[in-house]
Amino acid sequence: MLIHVKVKPNSSKQKIESFGNNMYLVYLKQQQENNRANIELINLLAKYFTTPPARIKIKVGLNNNKKIIQIE
């Protein structure tokens, strides 16, 4: 499954909002330094979709706020 995610790093909360059609807005507490926001994103999506973090991969947008994520 592929999902489209827009990330809001350095937020005061952790939250996932769904907009249908596999589009999500994700608020993260971590900043974009040293890949910390991406790690937090993967862990948060793993809890949301109840799947192991190893099955979630960032396909497009590793250094961007708009990402395409593959969940196996």
Beta strands, then each sheet from edge to edge (+ up, - down):
strand 1: 2-8
strand 2: 15-18
strand 3: 23-27
strand 4: 56-60
strand 5: 66-71
sheet 1: 2+ 3- 1- 5+ 4-
end
